[in-house]
């Protein structure tokens, strides 16, 4: 009798922990690329995602790419903002130091802008993957 | 700090990192992740080279 009560409360605690992970993993993964995987003990995957997404973003900044802020203008500017937003903590940190505000004066800077947008979009994909792991849809 | 990349270098770096993320997120087993990542890398870089030559043909 006592054993079945203990087993039930353990199962309930495990279920609650799993349901919290479905929120924490994606949120953490958005903030720090790959962290949503690492918190679920997928260390190598999380590490590779971190290196890839951060490297793409940093290369973009080093190529003098432009960071989009929230705007209500041209549709491409709005889409650029949505892409950049996927960068999470990197995006917030770049805005905080007023980075990525130069004019796109040469071709390489245009590449840089696209690198940062794609880094954000890839992070959205990584966040979705972390969520799928949390709900048990993926190993 | 600024970095100047050639068009090919930029395409290579983009293809490399995007393929790693695609491989990890779109497949389940390690073997499938590696295979799909390599496939994506070939498609990204090969597609860019092919598109470049196609544009050269059109221009010519």
N, CA and C atoms of all chains as a GROMACS GRO file, in nm:
protein
  597
    1UNK      N    1   0.085  -0.121   0.000
    1UNK     CA    2   0.000   0.000   0.000
    1UNK      C    3   0.088   0.125   0.000
    2UNK      N    4   0.181   0.130   0.095
    2UNK     CA    5   0.271   0.247   0.105
    2UNK      C    6   0.358   0.255  -0.020
    3UNK      N    7   0.398   0.135  -0.069
    3UNK     CA    8   0.483   0.132  -0.188
    3UNK      C    9   0.412   0.191  -0.309
    4UNK      N   10   0.282   0.160  -0.323
    4UNK     CA   11   0.210   0.209  -0.441
    4UNK      C   12   0.189   0.360  -0.429
    5UNK      N   13   0.172   0.413  -0.306
    5UNK     CA   14   0.156   0.558  -0.287
    5UNK      C   15   0.286   0.630  -0.322
    6UNK      N   16   0.397   0.572  -0.275
    6UNK     CA   17   0.528   0.630  -0.306
    6UNK      C   18   0.554   0.626  -0.457
    7UNK      N   19   0.518   0.515  -0.518
    7UNK     CA   20   0.540   0.502  -0.662
    7UNK      C   21   0.456   0.604  -0.737
    8UNK      N   22   0.332   0.626  -0.689
    8UNK     CA   23   0.242   0.723  -0.756
    8UNK      C   24   0.298   0.864  -0.744
    9UNK      N   25   0.347   0.899  -0.624
    9UNK     CA   26   0.396   1.037  -0.607
    9UNK      C   27   0.526   1.057  -0.685
   10UNK      N   28   0.606   0.952  -0.697
   10UNK     CA   29   0.729   0.963  -0.780
   10UNK      C   30   0.693   0.983  -0.926
   11UNK      N   31   0.592   0.907  -0.970
   11UNK     CA   32   0.548   0.919  -1.111
   11UNK      C   33   0.494   1.059  -1.137
   12UNK      N   34   0.418   1.112  -1.040
   12UNK     CA   35   0.362   1.247  -1.055
   12UNK      C   36   0.473   1.351  -1.061
   13UNK      N   37   0.575   1.334  -0.977
   13UNK     CA   38   0.688   1.428  -0.976
   13UNK      C   39   0.764   1.422  -1.108
   14UNK      N   40   0.782   1.300  -1.160
   14UNK     CA   41   0.852   1.283  -1.287
   14UNK      C   42   0.774   1.348  -1.400
   15UNK      N   43   0.641   1.331  -1.395
   15UNK     CA   44   0.556   1.390  -1.500
   15UNK      C   45   0.564   1.542  -1.495
   16UNK      N   46   0.562   1.597  -1.373
   16UNK     CA   47   0.567   1.743  -1.360
   16UNK      C   48   0.701   1.796  -1.410
   17UNK      N   49   0.808   1.723  -1.376
   17UNK     CA   50   0.941   1.762  -1.421
   17UNK      C   51   0.949   1.760  -1.573
   18UNK      N   52   0.888   1.657  -1.633
   18UNK     CA   53   0.890   1.646  -1.780
   18UNK      C   54   0.812   1.760  -1.842
   19UNK      N   55   0.699   1.797  -1.781
   19UNK     CA   56   0.618   1.903  -1.840
   19UNK      C   57   0.686   2.039  -1.823
   20UNK      N   58   0.764   2.057  -1.714
   20UNK     CA   59   0.838   2.182  -1.697
   20UNK      C   60   0.949   2.190  -1.800
   21UNK      N   61   1.007   2.076  -1.832
   21UNK     CA   62   1.116   2.074  -1.930
   21UNK      C   63   1.066   2.117  -2.067
   22UNK      N   64   0.938   2.092  -2.097
   22UNK     CA   65   0.885   2.133  -2.228
   22UNK      C   66   0.880   2.284  -2.241
   23UNK      N   67   0.888   2.355  -2.129
   23UNK     CA   68   0.891   2.502  -2.131
   23UNK      C   69   1.035   2.552  -2.115
   24UNK      N   70   1.106   2.492  -2.019
   24UNK     CA   71   1.241   2.541  -1.987
   24UNK      C   72   1.338   2.516  -2.102
   25UNK      N   73   1.336   2.397  -2.160
   25UNK     CA   74   1.433   2.363  -2.266
   25UNK      C   75   1.423   2.457  -2.386
   26UNK      N   76   1.303   2.478  -2.443
   26UNK     CA   77   1.295   2.572  -2.555
   26UNK      C   78   1.333   2.716  -2.516
   27UNK      N   79   1.291   2.759  -2.397
   27UNK     CA   80   1.322   2.896  -2.355
   27UNK      C   81   1.473   2.916  -2.340
   28UNK      N   82   1.537   2.819  -2.276
   28UNK     CA   83   1.682   2.827  -2.257
   28UNK      C   84   1.754   2.813  -2.391
   29UNK      N   85   1.700   2.728  -2.477
   29UNK     CA   86   1.759   2.708  -2.610
   29UNK      C   87   1.752   2.833  -2.694
   30UNK      N   88   1.646   2.912  -2.677
   30UNK     CA   89   1.636   3.039  -2.751
   30UNK      C   90   1.740   3.137  -2.699
   31UNK      N   91   1.753   3.142  -2.566
   31UNK     CA   92   1.845   3.238  -2.505
   31UNK      C   93   1.991   3.206  -2.536
   32UNK      N   94   2.026   3.079  -2.520
   32UNK     CA   95   2.163   3.035  -2.548
   32UNK      C   96   2.153   2.918  -2.646
   33UNK      N   97   2.196   2.934  -2.770
   33UNK     CA   98   2.185   2.826  -2.869
   33UNK      C   99   2.246   2.696  -2.818
   34UNK      N  100   2.168   2.588  -2.828
   34UNK     CA  101   2.218   2.458  -2.786
   34UNK      C  102   2.194   2.424  -2.640
   35UNK      N  103   2.159   2.524  -2.559
   35UNK     CA  104   2.140   2.500  -2.416
   35UNK      C  105   2.017   2.414  -2.389
   36UNK      N  106   1.917   2.423  -2.477
   36UNK     CA  107   1.797   2.342  -2.462
   36UNK      C  108   1.829   2.193  -2.476
   37UNK      N  109   1.929   2.161  -2.555
   37UNK     CA  110   1.973   2.022  -2.571
   37UNK      C  111   2.061   1.981  -2.454
   38UNK      N  112   2.150   2.072  -2.413
   38UNK     CA  113   2.244   2.038  -2.306
   38UNK      C  114   2.172   2.015  -2.175
   39UNK      N  115   2.066   2.090  -2.149
   39UNK     CA  116   1.993   2.073  -2.023
   39UNK      C  117   1.921   1.937  -2.020
   40UNK      N  118   1.903   1.876  -2.138
   40UNK     CA  119   1.842   1.743  -2.147
   40UNK      C  120   1.949   1.637  -2.170
   41UNK      N  121   2.072   1.672  -2.137
   41UNK     CA  122   2.186   1.580  -2.139
   41UNK      C  123   2.226   1.532  -2.278
   42UNK      N  124   2.189   1.612  -2.379
   42UNK     CA  125   2.240   1.583  -2.515
   42UNK      C  126   2.358   1.678  -2.536
   43UNK      N  127   2.472   1.644  -2.473
   43UNK     CA  128   2.583   1.737  -2.465
   43UNK      C  129   2.648   1.766  -2.599
   44UNK      N  130   2.672   1.659  -2.677
   44UNK     CA  131   2.743   1.678  -2.804
   44UNK      C  132   2.657   1.757  -2.902
   45UNK      N  133   2.529   1.718  -2.911
   45UNK     CA  134   2.438   1.790  -3.000
   45UNK      C  135   2.428   1.937  -2.960
   46UNK      N  136   2.411   1.959  -2.831
   46UNK     CA  137   2.400   2.096  -2.781
   46UNK      C  138   2.526   2.176  -2.808
   47UNK      N  139   2.640   2.113  -2.788
   47UNK     CA  140   2.768   2.180  -2.812
   47UNK      C  141   2.787   2.216  -2.958
   48UNK      N  142   2.753   2.122  -3.046
   48UNK     CA  143   2.766   2.149  -3.189
   48UNK      C  144   2.671   2.259  -3.234
   49UNK      N  145   2.548   2.256  -3.181
   49UNK     CA  146   2.452   2.360  -3.217
   49UNK      C  147   2.502   2.496  -3.167
   50UNK      N  148   2.556   2.498  -3.046
   50UNK     CA  149   2.608   2.624  -2.990
   50UNK      C  150   2.718   2.680  -3.079
   51UNK      N  151   2.816   2.595  -3.111
   51UNK     CA  152   2.930   2.640  -3.192
   51UNK      C  153   2.882   2.689  -3.329
   52UNK      N  154   2.795   2.612  -3.393
   52UNK     CA  155   2.753   2.645  -3.530
   52UNK      C  156   2.675   2.775  -3.534
   53UNK      N  157   2.574   2.787  -3.448
   53UNK     CA  158   2.487   2.904  -3.453
   53UNK      C  159   2.560   3.030  -3.407
   54UNK      N  160   2.638   3.018  -3.301
   54UNK     CA  161   2.713   3.134  -3.253
   54UNK      C  162   2.818   3.176  -3.356
   55UNK      N  163   2.886   3.078  -3.415
   55UNK     CA  164   2.989   3.111  -3.516
   55UNK      C  165   2.927   3.185  -3.634
   56UNK      N  166   2.812   3.138  -3.680
   56UNK     CA  167   2.745   3.203  -3.793
   56UNK      C  168   2.710   3.348  -3.757
   57UNK      N  169   2.661   3.368  -3.636
   57UNK     CA  170   2.622   3.502  -3.591
   57UNK      C  171   2.745   3.592  -3.579
   58UNK      N  172   2.849   3.539  -3.519
   58UNK     CA  173   2.972   3.619  -3.499
   58UNK      C  174   3.037   3.654  -3.633
   59UNK      N  175   3.040   3.557  -3.725
   59UNK     CA  176   3.092   3.587  -3.858
   59UNK      C  177   3.010   3.700  -3.922
   60UNK      N  178   2.880   3.693  -3.903
   60UNK     CA  179   2.793   3.798  -3.958
   60UNK      C  180   2.828   3.935  -3.904
   61UNK      N  181   2.852   3.941  -3.773
   61UNK     CA  182   2.889   4.069  -3.711
   61UNK      C  183   3.025   4.117  -3.762
   62UNK      N  184   3.118   4.023  -3.775
   62UNK     CA  185   3.253   4.059  -3.820
   62UNK      C  186   3.255   4.103  -3.965
   63UNK      N  187   3.154   4.062  -4.042
   63UNK     CA  188   3.144   4.108  -4.180
   63UNK      C  189   3.065   4.238  -4.189
   64UNK      N  190   3.048   4.304  -4.074
   64UNK     CA  191   2.978   4.433  -4.067
   64UNK      C  192   2.832   4.422  -4.109
   65UNK      N  193   2.770   4.308  -4.076
   65UNK     CA  194   2.629   4.291  -4.108
   65UNK      C  195   2.542   4.385  -4.026
   66UNK      N  196   2.420   4.404  -4.071
   66UNK     CA  197   2.324   4.494  -4.006
   66UNK      C  198   2.225   4.414  -3.922
   67UNK      N  199   2.199   4.461  -3.801
   67UNK     CA  200   2.100   4.397  -3.712
   67UNK      C  201   1.969   4.476  -3.720
   68UNK      N  202   1.860   4.406  -3.738
   68UNK     CA  203   1.731   4.473  -3.748
   68UNK      C  204   1.667   4.488  -3.609
   69UNK      N  205   1.612   4.606  -3.586
   69UNK     CA  206   1.535   4.628  -3.463
   69UNK      C  207   1.388   4.612  -3.497
   70UNK      N  208   1.304   4.610  -3.393
   70UNK     CA  209   1.160   4.603  -3.416
   70UNK      C  210   1.117   4.724  -3.498
   71UNK      N  211   1.041   4.698  -3.604
   71UNK     CA  212   1.002   4.807  -3.694
   71UNK      C  213   0.868   4.774  -3.758
   72UNK      N  214   0.806   4.876  -3.810
   72UNK     CA  215   0.678   4.856  -3.877
   72UNK      C  216   0.684   4.900  -4.021
   73UNK      N  217   0.804   4.882  -4.077
   73UNK     CA  218   0.824   4.935  -4.212
   73UNK      C  219   0.808   4.832  -4.321
   74UNK      N  220   0.909   4.824  -4.406
   74UNK     CA  221   0.913   4.732  -4.519
   74UNK      C  222   0.900   4.587  -4.472
   75UNK      N  223   0.831   4.503  -4.550
   75UNK     CA  224   0.811   4.363  -4.511
   75UNK      C  225   0.944   4.290  -4.493
   76UNK      N  226   1.044   4.325  -4.575
   76UNK     CA  227   1.174   4.259  -4.563
   76UNK      C  228   1.244   4.299  -4.433
   77UNK      N  229   1.224   4.423  -4.390
   77UNK     CA  230   1.281   4.467  -4.262
   77UNK      C  231   1.214   4.394  -4.146
   78UNK      N  232   1.083   4.372  -4.158
   78UNK     CA  233   1.010   4.300  -4.052
   78UNK      C  234   1.058   4.156  -4.046
   79UNK      N  235   1.073   4.093  -4.164
   79UNK     CA  236   1.122   3.954  -4.168
   79UNK      C  237   1.266   3.945  -4.116
   80UNK      N  238   1.346   4.046  -4.147
   80UNK     CA  239   1.484   4.050  -4.096
   80UNK      C  240   1.485   4.056  -3.945
   81UNK      N  241   1.394   4.136  -3.889
   81UNK     CA  242   1.384   4.146  -3.742
   81UNK      C  243   1.344   4.012  -3.681
   82UNK      N  244   1.247   3.944  -3.744
   82UNK     CA  245   1.202   3.814  -3.692
   82UNK      C  246   1.317   3.713  -3.695
   83UNK      N  247   1.393   3.715  -3.805
   83UNK     CA  248   1.508   3.625  -3.815
   83UNK      C  249   1.612   3.655  -3.709
   84UNK      N  250   1.644   3.783  -3.694
   84UNK     CA  251   1.746   3.823  -3.596
   84UNK      C  252   1.702   3.789  -3.454
   85UNK      N  253   1.572   3.798  -3.429
   85UNK     CA  254   1.519   3.771  -3.295
   85UNK      C  255   1.549   3.628  -3.251
   86UNK      N  256   1.560   3.538  -3.348
   86UNK     CA  257   1.593   3.399  -3.316
   86UNK      C  258   1.729   3.384  -3.252
   87UNK      N  259   1.812   3.484  -3.267
   87UNK     CA  260   1.945   3.479  -3.207
   87UNK      C  261   1.945   3.485  -3.056
   88UNK      N  262   1.831   3.520  -2.999
   88UNK     CA  263   1.816   3.516  -2.853
   88UNK      C  264   1.913   3.606  -2.779
   89UNK      N  265   1.992   3.545  -2.691
   89UNK     CA  266   2.086   3.622  -2.610
   89UNK      C  267   2.188   3.697  -2.693
   90UNK      N  268   2.228   3.638  -2.805
   90UNK     CA  269   2.326   3.704  -2.892
   90UNK      C  270   2.267   3.832  -2.949
   91UNK      N  271   2.139   3.825  -2.990
   91UNK     CA  272   2.070   3.942  -3.046
   91UNK      C  273   2.059   4.051  -2.940
   92UNK      N  274   2.016   4.012  -2.820
   92UNK     CA  275   1.998   4.110  -2.712
   92UNK      C  276   2.132   4.174  -2.674
   93UNK      N  277   2.237   4.092  -2.667
   93UNK     CA  278   2.370   4.145  -2.633
   93UNK      C  279   2.420   4.240  -2.740
   94UNK      N  280   2.396   4.206  -2.865
   94UNK     CA  281   2.442   4.293  -2.975
   94UNK      C  282   2.370   4.427  -2.971
   95UNK      N  283   2.240   4.423  -2.947
   95UNK     CA  284   2.164   4.549  -2.936
   95UNK      C  285   2.211   4.631  -2.818
   96UNK      N  286   2.242   4.562  -2.708
   96UNK     CA  287   2.284   4.632  -2.585
   96UNK      C  288   2.412   4.712  -2.606
   97UNK      N  289   2.503   4.658  -2.688
   97UNK     CA  290   2.628   4.731  -2.714
   97UNK      C  291   2.620   4.813  -2.843
   98UNK      N  292   2.497   4.826  -2.896
   98UNK     CA  293   2.472   4.904  -3.017
   98UNK      C  294   2.551   4.853  -3.137
   99UNK      N  295   2.566   4.722  -3.144
   99UNK     CA  296   2.639   4.663  -3.256
   99UNK      C  297   2.547   4.644  -3.377
  100UNK      N  298   2.610   4.615  -3.490
  100UNK     CA  299   2.534   4.584  -3.611
  100UNK      C  300   2.448   4.698  -3.663
  101UNK      N  301   2.490   4.820  -3.642
  101UNK     CA  302   2.407   4.934  -3.685
  101UNK      C  303   2.465   5.007  -3.805
  102UNK      N  304   2.572   4.952  -3.862
  102UNK     CA  305   2.633   5.019  -3.975
  102UNK      C  306   2.549   5.006  -4.101
  103UNK      N  307   2.572   5.094  -4.196
  103UNK     CA  308   2.504   5.084  -4.325
  103UNK      C  309   2.567   4.970  -4.405
  104UNK      N  310   2.484   4.905  -4.487
  104UNK     CA  311   2.535   4.794  -4.567
  104UNK      C  312   2.601   4.853  -4.691
  105UNK      N  313   2.730   4.881  -4.678
  105UNK     CA  314   2.799   4.957  -4.782
  105UNK      C  315   2.870   4.869  -4.885
  106UNK      N  316   2.889   4.744  -4.851
  106UNK     CA  317   2.958   4.656  -4.946
  106UNK      C  318   2.895   4.517  -4.943
  107UNK      N  319   2.930   4.436  -5.044
  107UNK     CA  320   2.867   4.304  -5.061
  107UNK      C  321   2.887   4.216  -4.940
  108UNK      N  322   3.008   4.223  -4.882
  108UNK     CA  323   3.037   4.133  -4.770
  108UNK      C  324   2.948   4.167  -4.649
  109UNK      N  325   2.911   4.295  -4.636
  109UNK     CA  326   2.822   4.334  -4.526
  109UNK      C  327   2.682   4.279  -4.548
  110UNK      N  328   2.642   4.268  -4.675
  110UNK     CA  329   2.512   4.207  -4.706
  110UNK      C  330   2.514   4.059  -4.668
  111UNK      N  331   2.624   3.993  -4.697
  111UNK     CA  332   2.639   3.853  -4.654
  111UNK      C  333   2.629   3.844  -4.501
  112UNK      N  334   2.695   3.938  -4.434
  112UNK     CA  335   2.694   3.938  -4.289
  112UNK      C  336   2.554   3.950  -4.232
  113UNK      N  337   2.475   4.039  -4.293
  113UNK     CA  338   2.335   4.056  -4.250
  113UNK      C  339   2.259   3.924  -4.264
  114UNK      N  340   2.277   3.860  -4.378
  114UNK     CA  341   2.207   3.733  -4.402
  114UNK      C  342   2.257   3.623  -4.308
  115UNK      N  343   2.386   3.623  -4.278
  115UNK     CA  344   2.442   3.524  -4.184
  115UNK      C  345   2.371   3.534  -4.049
  116UNK      N  346   2.350   3.656  -4.002
  116UNK     CA  347   2.289   3.674  -3.870
  116UNK      C  348   2.143   3.635  -3.871
  117UNK      N  349   2.074   3.665  -3.981
  117UNK     CA  350   1.933   3.626  -3.992
  117UNK      C  351   1.921   3.474  -3.994
  118UNK      N  352   2.007   3.410  -4.071
  118UNK     CA  353   2.002   3.264  -4.081
  118UNK      C  354   2.041   3.199  -3.948
  119UNK      N  355   2.136   3.259  -3.876
  119UNK     CA  356   2.172   3.206  -3.744
  119UNK      C  357   2.050   3.207  -3.653
  120UNK      N  358   1.972   3.314  -3.659
  120UNK     CA  359   1.850   3.322  -3.579
  120UNK      C  360   1.748   3.218  -3.620
  121UNK      N  361   1.730   3.201  -3.750
  121UNK     CA  362   1.633   3.103  -3.799
  121UNK      C  363   1.677   2.961  -3.763
  122UNK      N  364   1.807   2.934  -3.772
  122UNK     CA  365   1.856   2.801  -3.734
  122UNK      C  366   1.836   2.777  -3.585
  123UNK      N  367   1.845   2.883  -3.505
  123UNK     CA  368   1.820   2.868  -3.362
  123UNK      C  369   1.674   2.835  -3.335
  124UNK      N  370   1.583   2.891  -3.415
  124UNK     CA  371   1.442   2.855  -3.402
  124UNK      C  372   1.424   2.705  -3.428
  125UNK      N  373   1.494   2.654  -3.530
  125UNK     CA  374   1.488   2.511  -3.562
  125UNK      C  375   1.543   2.428  -3.445
  126UNK      N  376   1.653   2.476  -3.388
  126UNK     CA  377   1.713   2.406  -3.274
  126UNK      C  378   1.620   2.407  -3.153
  127UNK      N  379   1.551   2.517  -3.133
  127UNK     CA  380   1.455   2.527  -3.022
  127UNK      C  381   1.342   2.426  -3.042
  128UNK      N  382   1.292   2.416  -3.164
  128UNK     CA  383   1.186   2.319  -3.193
  128UNK      C  384   1.236   2.177  -3.168
  129UNK      N  385   1.362   2.150  -3.203
  129UNK     CA  386   1.420   2.017  -3.180
  129UNK      C  387   1.431   1.987  -3.031
  130UNK      N  388   1.471   2.088  -2.954
  130UNK     CA  389   1.479   2.071  -2.808
  130UNK      C  390   1.340   2.041  -2.750
  131UNK      N  391   1.240   2.106  -2.803
  131UNK     CA  392   1.103   2.081  -2.757
  131UNK      C  393   1.060   1.937  -2.790
  132UNK      N  394   1.093   1.892  -2.911
  132UNK     CA  395   1.057   1.755  -2.950
  132UNK      C  396   1.125   1.651  -2.861
  133UNK      N  397   1.248   1.680  -2.820
  133UNK     CA  398   1.317   1.590  -2.727
  133UNK      C  399   1.245   1.591  -2.592
  134UNK      N  400   1.203   1.709  -2.548
  134UNK     CA  401   1.137   1.723  -2.418
  134UNK      C  402   1.003   1.650  -2.414
  135UNK      N  403   0.930   1.648  -2.526
  135UNK     CA  404   0.800   1.580  -2.525
  135UNK      C  405   0.812   1.433  -2.561
  136UNK      N  406   0.934   1.388  -2.586
  136UNK     CA  407   0.958   1.247  -2.614
  136UNK      C  408   0.936   1.206  -2.758
  137UNK      N  409   0.918   1.305  -2.845
  137UNK     CA  410   0.896   1.274  -2.987
  137UNK      C  411   1.027   1.232  -3.054
  138UNK      N  412   1.138   1.271  -2.994
  138UNK     CA  413   1.269   1.242  -3.051
  138UNK      C  414   1.362   1.196  -2.938
  139UNK      N  415   1.457   1.108  -2.971
  139UNK     CA  416   1.549   1.060  -2.867
  139UNK      C  417   1.652   1.165  -2.829
  140UNK      N  418   3.623   4.460  -3.500
  140UNK     CA  419   3.707   4.369  -3.579
  140UNK      C  420   3.631   4.325  -3.706
  141UNK      N  421   3.691   4.352  -3.820
  141UNK     CA  422   3.626   4.322  -3.948
  141UNK      C  423   3.695   4.203  -4.014
  142UNK      N  424   3.617   4.127  -4.087
  142UNK     CA  425   3.674   4.015  -4.161
  142UNK      C  426   3.630   4.026  -4.307
  143UNK      N  427   3.722   4.004  -4.398
  143UNK     CA  428   3.691   4.007  -4.540
  143UNK      C  429   3.696   3.864  -4.592
  144UNK      N  430   3.584   3.816  -4.640
  144UNK     CA  431   3.581   3.681  -4.694
  144UNK      C  432   3.556   3.686  -4.843
  145UNK      N  433   3.609   3.587  -4.912
  145UNK     CA  434   3.575   3.574  -5.054
  145UNK      C  435   3.432   3.517  -5.061
  146UNK      N  436   3.373   3.526  -5.180
  146UNK     CA  437   3.238   3.473  -5.197
  146UNK      C  438   3.235   3.324  -5.166
  147UNK      N  439   3.340   3.252  -5.214
  147UNK     CA  440   3.344   3.107  -5.192
  147UNK      C  441   3.360   3.075  -5.043
  148UNK      N  442   3.446   3.150  -4.974
  148UNK     CA  443   3.466   3.127  -4.830
  148UNK      C  444   3.335   3.148  -4.754
  149UNK      N  445   3.263   3.254  -4.790
  149UNK     CA  446   3.137   3.282  -4.724
  149UNK      C  447   3.037   3.169  -4.749
  150UNK      N  448   3.032   3.120  -4.874
  150UNK     CA  449   2.942   3.009  -4.908
  150UNK      C  450   2.982   2.883  -4.832
  151UNK      N  451   3.112   2.858  -4.820
  151UNK     CA  452   3.162   2.739  -4.749
  151UNK      C  453   3.124   2.744  -4.602
  152UNK      N  454   3.148   2.857  -4.539
  152UNK     CA  455   3.118   2.871  -4.395
  152UNK      C  456   2.968   2.858  -4.371
  153UNK      N  457   2.889   2.923  -4.453
  153UNK     CA  458   2.744   2.915  -4.441
  153UNK      C  459   2.699   2.769  -4.454
  154UNK      N  460   2.746   2.702  -4.560
  154UNK     CA  461   2.706   2.563  -4.586
  154UNK      C  462   2.748   2.472  -4.470
  155UNK      N  463   2.868   2.495  -4.418
  155UNK     CA  464   2.920   2.409  -4.310
  155UNK      C  465   2.830   2.417  -4.187
  156UNK      N  466   2.807   2.539  -4.137
  156UNK     CA  467   2.733   2.552  -4.012
  156UNK      C  468   2.585   2.521  -4.028
  157UNK      N  469   2.528   2.558  -4.142
  157UNK     CA  470   2.386   2.526  -4.163
  157UNK      C  471   2.368   2.375  -4.175
  158UNK      N  472   2.462   2.306  -4.237
  158UNK     CA  473   2.451   2.160  -4.252
  158UNK      C  474   2.462   2.089  -4.119
  159UNK      N  475   2.549   2.138  -4.033
  159UNK     CA  476   2.562   2.077  -3.900
  159UNK      C  477   2.429   2.088  -3.826
  160UNK      N  478   2.368   2.206  -3.829
  160UNK     CA  479   2.240   2.224  -3.758
  160UNK      C  480   2.131   2.139  -3.822
  161UNK      N  481   2.125   2.136  -3.954
  161UNK     CA  482   2.024   2.056  -4.023
  161UNK      C  483   2.040   1.908  -3.991
  162UNK      N  484   2.164   1.860  -3.994
  162UNK     CA  485   2.190   1.719  -3.966
  162UNK      C  486   2.142   1.680  -3.828
  163UNK      N  487   2.174   1.764  -3.729
  163UNK     CA  488   2.137   1.734  -3.591
  163UNK      C  489   1.986   1.738  -3.571
  164UNK      N  490   1.920   1.836  -3.628
  164UNK     CA  491   1.779   1.858  -3.597
  164UNK      C  492   1.682   1.778  -3.684
  165UNK      N  493   1.731   1.726  -3.797
  165UNK     CA  494   1.638   1.660  -3.888
  165UNK      C  495   1.649   1.508  -3.887
  166UNK      N  496   1.741   1.451  -3.809
  166UNK     CA  497   1.757   1.307  -3.806
  166UNK      C  498   1.769   1.260  -3.661
  167UNK      N  499   1.747   1.126  -3.642
  167UNK     CA  500   1.744   1.072  -3.506
  167UNK      C  501   1.875   1.009  -3.461
  168UNK      N  502   1.933   0.922  -3.545
  168UNK     CA  503   2.053   0.852  -3.502
  168UNK      C  504   2.178   0.929  -3.547
  169UNK      N  505   2.288   0.902  -3.480
  169UNK     CA  506   2.414   0.972  -3.510
  169UNK      C  507   2.455   0.949  -3.655
  170UNK      N  508   2.445   0.824  -3.699
  170UNK     CA  509   2.485   0.791  -3.836
  170UNK      C  510   2.401   0.868  -3.937
  171UNK      N  511   2.270   0.872  -3.914
  171UNK     CA  512   2.182   0.945  -4.005
  171UNK      C  513   2.208   1.095  -4.000
  172UNK      N  514   2.241   1.145  -3.881
  172UNK     CA  515   2.270   1.288  -3.867
  172UNK      C  516   2.391   1.325  -3.952
  173UNK      N  517   2.496   1.243  -3.944
  173UNK     CA  518   2.620   1.271  -4.019
  173UNK      C  519   2.593   1.263  -4.169
  174UNK      N  520   2.524   1.159  -4.210
  174UNK     CA  521   2.495   1.140  -4.353
  174UNK      C  522   2.412   1.256  -4.407
  175UNK      N  523   2.308   1.294  -4.334
  175UNK     CA  524   2.221   1.403  -4.381
  175UNK      C  525   2.295   1.536  -4.381
  176UNK      N  526   2.379   1.555  -4.280
  176UNK     CA  527   2.459   1.678  -4.275
  176UNK      C  528   2.552   1.689  -4.396
  177UNK      N  529   2.615   1.578  -4.431
  177UNK     CA  530   2.704   1.579  -4.549
  177UNK      C  531   2.624   1.604  -4.676
  178UNK      N  532   2.507   1.543  -4.682
  178UNK     CA  533   2.420   1.564  -4.799
  178UNK      C  534   2.381   1.711  -4.811
  179UNK      N  535   2.341   1.770  -4.700
  179UNK     CA  536   2.301   1.912  -4.701
  179UNK      C  537   2.419   2.001  -4.741
  180UNK      N  538   2.538   1.969  -4.691
  180UNK     CA  539   2.657   2.048  -4.724
  180UNK      C  540   2.683   2.043  -4.876
  181UNK      N  541   2.672   1.922  -4.932
  181UNK     CA  542   2.693   1.908  -5.077
  181UNK      C  543   2.588   1.987  -5.155
  182UNK      N  544   2.465   1.982  -5.108
  182UNK     CA  545   2.358   2.054  -5.176
  182UNK      C  546   2.377   2.205  -5.168
  183UNK      N  547   2.412   2.254  -5.048
  183UNK     CA  548   2.431   2.398  -5.030
  183UNK      C  549   2.544   2.449  -5.119
  184UNK      N  550   2.660   2.385  -5.106
  184UNK     CA  551   2.778   2.434  -5.178
  184UNK      C  552   2.766   2.405  -5.328
  185UNK      N  553   2.723   2.284  -5.359
  185UNK     CA  554   2.706   2.247  -5.500
  185UNK      C  555   2.601   2.333  -5.568
  186UNK      N  556   2.494   2.358  -5.496
  186UNK     CA  557   2.387   2.443  -5.550
  186UNK      C  558   2.435   2.584  -5.576
  187UNK      N  559   2.516   2.637  -5.485
  187UNK     CA  560   2.569   2.772  -5.503
  187UNK      C  561   2.662   2.778  -5.625
  188UNK      N  562   2.746   2.677  -5.640
  188UNK     CA  563   2.838   2.674  -5.756
  188UNK      C  564   2.759   2.659  -5.886
  189UNK      N  565   2.660   2.572  -5.883
  189UNK     CA  566   2.577   2.549  -6.001
  189UNK      C  567   2.502   2.676  -6.042
  190UNK      N  568   2.446   2.742  -5.942
  190UNK     CA  569   2.372   2.866  -5.967
  190UNK      C  570   2.465   2.973  -6.023
  191UNK      N  571   2.587   2.976  -5.972
  191UNK     CA  572   2.685   3.073  -6.022
  191UNK      C  573   2.716   3.050  -6.169
  192UNK      N  574   2.740   2.925  -6.204
  192UNK     CA  575   2.768   2.894  -6.345
  192UNK      C  576   2.645   2.918  -6.433
  193UNK      N  577   2.528   2.889  -6.381
  193UNK     CA  578   2.404   2.914  -6.458
  193UNK      C  579   2.389   3.063  -6.486
  194UNK      N  580   2.421   3.145  -6.384
  194UNK     CA  581   2.413   3.291  -6.402
  194UNK      C  582   2.516   3.338  -6.503
  195UNK      N  583   2.635   3.274  -6.502
  195UNK     CA  584   2.738   3.310  -6.601
  195UNK      C  585   2.688   3.278  -6.742
  196UNK      N  586   2.621   3.164  -6.758
  196UNK     CA  587   2.568   3.124  -6.888
  196UNK      C  588   2.461   3.223  -6.935
  197UNK      N  589   2.376   3.262  -6.846
  197UNK     CA  590   2.270   3.357  -6.880
  197UNK      C  591   2.331   3.492  -6.922
  198UNK      N  592   2.434   3.532  -6.847
  198UNK     CA  593   2.500   3.660  -6.874
  198UNK      C  594   2.570   3.658  -7.009
  199UNK      N  595   2.624   3.537  -7.039
  199UNK     CA  596   2.698   3.521  -7.164
  199UNK      C  597   2.599   3.514  -7.281
   0.00000   0.00000   0.00000
